[in-house]
Amino acid sequence: MPKTLVRRAASKDFPTLLSIDQASFPPGIAYDSEELSYFMLREDAHTFVAEAGGTIVGFLLMEIAPRRRSATIITLDIPVEYRRNGYATDLLLASEETLKERLVGRYDLQVDVNNAGAIAFYRRHGFETLRVLPHYYVNGNDAYLMTKRLAT
């Protein structure tokens, strides 16, 4: 397995990231071009890309709320063929380094209550379930609000 490079996203990456997101989630849940662009271009948004052998194998998009010293994962996408290779962990750790530098103490996310793999991944990485968000997704599915305290 090639060594993973985690870097900040560049504008040239956008079509690939959009394609990854749309392949990772069902229609209505996946972001369209306008939505993904909107989230990536927000003032305190940060997008990290994982590359292996020159191929983008996933990305993490988060937004920091500096005044609240918190951040939210907007999406963490790894194509099916690259899952279970540590790329999501690499992206999560890179994002947490940025959060520590910015003195962010809380990291949040929302995850479909039916996505057992993602829930287990986040729990392994120290996230705890706070509550259920009823009918969070367009398809009517509930989400868990999960959070992790970061050392600052």
C-alpha positions as CSV (number, residue, x, y, z in Angstrom):
1,M,0.0,0.0,0.0
2,P,1.5,3.4,-1.0
3,K,2.2,6.0,1.7
4,T,-0.6,8.3,2.4
5,L,-0.2,12.0,1.8
6,V,-2.7,14.3,3.6
7,R,-2.9,17.8,2.2
8,R,-5.2,20.8,1.9
9,A,-7.6,20.6,-1.0
10,A,-6.8,22.7,-4.1
11,S,-9.4,24.0,-6.5
12,K,-8.4,21.5,-9.1
13,D,-9.5,18.7,-6.7
14,F,-13.1,19.8,-6.7
15,P,-14.5,17.6,-9.5
16,T,-12.9,14.5,-7.9
17,L,-14.2,15.4,-4.4
18,L,-17.7,16.0,-5.8
19,S,-17.5,12.6,-7.6
20,I,-16.4,10.9,-4.4
21,D,-19.2,12.5,-2.3
22,Q,-21.8,11.6,-4.9
23,A,-20.6,8.0,-5.0
24,S,-20.5,7.8,-1.2
25,F,-24.0,8.8,-0.4
26,P,-27.4,8.2,-2.0
27,P,-29.1,10.9,-4.1
28,G,-30.6,13.6,-1.8
29,I,-28.0,12.9,0.8
30,A,-24.9,13.4,-1.4
31,Y,-24.0,17.1,-2.0
32,D,-24.6,18.5,-5.5
33,S,-22.0,20.8,-7.0
34,E,-23.4,24.0,-5.5
35,E,-23.8,22.6,-2.0
36,L,-20.3,21.2,-1.9
37,S,-18.8,24.4,-3.3
38,Y,-20.8,26.4,-0.7
39,F,-19.5,24.4,2.2
40,M,-15.9,24.3,1.0
41,L,-15.7,28.0,0.3
42,R,-17.1,29.1,3.7
43,E,-14.7,31.4,5.7
44,D,-13.7,28.8,8.3
45,A,-14.0,25.7,6.2
46,H,-11.0,23.4,5.9
47,T,-10.8,20.5,3.4
48,F,-8.2,17.8,3.7
49,V,-7.5,15.4,0.9
50,A,-5.8,11.9,1.3
51,E,-3.7,10.7,-1.6
52,A,-2.1,7.4,-2.1
53,G,0.1,6.8,-5.1
54,G,-1.0,10.1,-6.6
55,T,-4.7,9.1,-6.4
56,I,-7.2,10.9,-4.2
57,V,-8.6,8.3,-1.9
58,G,-10.8,10.4,0.3
59,F,-11.4,13.8,1.9
60,L,-12.7,15.4,5.0
61,L,-14.5,18.8,5.1
62,M,-14.9,20.5,8.4
63,E,-16.0,24.0,9.5
64,I,-14.6,25.7,12.6
65,A,-16.7,28.1,14.8
66,P,-13.8,30.0,16.4
67,R,-15.9,32.0,18.9
68,R,-17.4,28.8,20.2
69,R,-14.1,27.0,20.0
70,S,-15.8,24.1,18.2
71,A,-15.8,22.5,14.8
72,T,-18.1,20.2,12.8
73,I,-17.3,17.6,10.3
74,I,-19.4,18.4,7.3
75,T,-18.4,15.2,5.5
76,L,-15.7,12.5,5.6
77,D,-15.8,10.5,2.3
78,I,-13.7,7.5,1.4
79,P,-14.7,5.6,-1.8
80,V,-15.7,2.0,-1.2
81,E,-12.6,0.5,-2.8
82,Y,-10.3,2.5,-0.5
83,R,-12.1,1.9,2.8
84,R,-10.4,0.0,5.7
85,N,-7.0,1.2,4.7
86,G,-6.6,3.9,7.4
87,Y,-7.3,6.8,5.1
88,A,-10.2,8.1,7.2
89,T,-8.0,7.9,10.3
90,D,-5.3,9.9,8.6
91,L,-7.8,12.5,7.6
92,L,-9.3,12.7,11.0
93,L,-5.9,13.0,12.7
94,A,-4.9,15.8,10.3
95,S,-8.1,17.7,11.0
96,E,-7.6,17.3,14.7
97,E,-4.1,18.8,14.5
98,T,-5.5,21.9,12.9
99,L,-8.1,22.1,15.5
100,K,-5.6,21.9,18.3
101,E,-3.5,24.6,16.7
102,R,-6.7,26.8,16.6
103,L,-7.5,25.9,20.3
104,V,-10.7,24.2,19.4
105,G,-12.0,22.1,22.2
106,R,-15.0,20.3,20.8
107,Y,-15.4,18.4,17.5
108,D,-19.0,17.5,16.4
109,L,-20.6,15.5,13.6
110,Q,-23.9,14.1,12.5
111,V,-24.1,10.5,11.3
112,D,-27.0,8.4,10.1
113,V,-28.2,6.1,12.9
114,N,-28.2,3.2,10.3
115,N,-24.5,3.7,9.3
116,A,-23.0,1.2,11.8
117,G,-19.6,1.3,10.2
118,A,-19.2,5.1,10.5
119,I,-20.6,5.0,14.0
120,A,-18.1,2.4,15.1
121,F,-15.3,4.3,13.4
122,Y,-16.1,7.5,15.2
123,R,-16.5,5.8,18.6
124,R,-13.1,4.2,18.1
125,H,-11.7,7.7,17.7
126,G,-13.2,9.0,20.9
127,F,-16.6,10.5,19.7
128,E,-19.6,10.0,21.9
129,T,-23.3,10.1,21.0
130,L,-25.0,13.1,22.5
131,R,-28.5,12.6,21.2
132,V,-30.7,11.6,18.3
133,L,-31.7,14.2,15.7
134,P,-35.1,13.1,14.4
135,H,-35.6,13.1,10.6
136,Y,-32.3,14.8,10.1
137,Y,-31.8,13.6,6.5
138,V,-33.9,14.4,3.5
139,N,-34.8,10.7,3.3
140,G,-36.3,10.9,6.8
141,N,-33.6,9.0,8.6
142,D,-32.5,10.1,12.0
143,A,-28.9,11.1,12.8
144,Y,-26.8,10.8,15.9
145,L,-25.1,14.0,17.1
146,M,-21.7,12.9,18.1
147,T,-19.0,14.9,19.8
148,K,-15.4,14.6,21.0
149,R,-13.5,16.7,23.5
150,L,-10.1,17.8,22.3
151,A,-7.2,18.7,24.6
152,T,-6.4,22.4,24.2
